Amino acid sequence: MENPIYIALSRQDALRRQMDVTANNVANLNTPGYKQQRMMFVEFLTPAGSGPGQQSKPLSMVKDMAVLRNLEDGPVSRTDNPLDVALDGRGYFVVETVDGPRYTRAGRFQLDPDRRLVDVNGLPVLDDGDRPIQIPQGAADIRIAGDGSISTEQGPLGRIKVVNFEREQFMTELGGGLYTTEEPEVAAEGTKLVQGAIEGSNVQGIVEMTQMTEVLRQYQSNQRLIEAEHERQRNAIGRLTRVG
């Protein structure tokens, strides 16, 4: 008798998760390099009860399977800050952590006290030899070419490492614009670096607000169904009691 309620509750739980993901998109509307996320839902079947009067067909429930990222580039904005770098195309910068390399598209770089090029989390940006990029003392004119080559008036310093992955959706978001993955690195072909610019979030605010409204309406509709089913069961039990 409770089967319709179980089905509606499974849908409500999925909608709650979907609202969390949409709210996170809105919160990162202005986060450099952030990628819009969406839930992927699947149907899964669970055995129905086998008692007298119960249906034998399995119940169709809703399950949130995974979070998918929209991998399209975000809008590029000029900042004229020589340490800001945007990626035009697919790929990720590589930064060094105590737990190994991590990946990011947030190219708002700066210099730490040791004059290493670091990201907003203070993590060293690596070159194509997996070494931190060191800016010489006194160097003022930092130049970054489209292929990632970095130099100053004192000479070349190396090339900023940019990598990609065949299965980007398998990357795990860590927060702070960082990702990790067990997937092997591959060359980021056709990707150019744009100095003095930042890639913005590819989240569209109006789309996300519309999505939040739609999710809320679906949640309320499921709640009304649950309440109606509960009232039907209560009335049925009341009638059976009077008959008995």
Order of alpha helices (4+ residues) and beta strands (2+ residues): alpha-beta-beta-beta-beta-beta-beta-beta-beta-beta-beta-beta-beta-beta-beta-beta-beta-beta-alpha
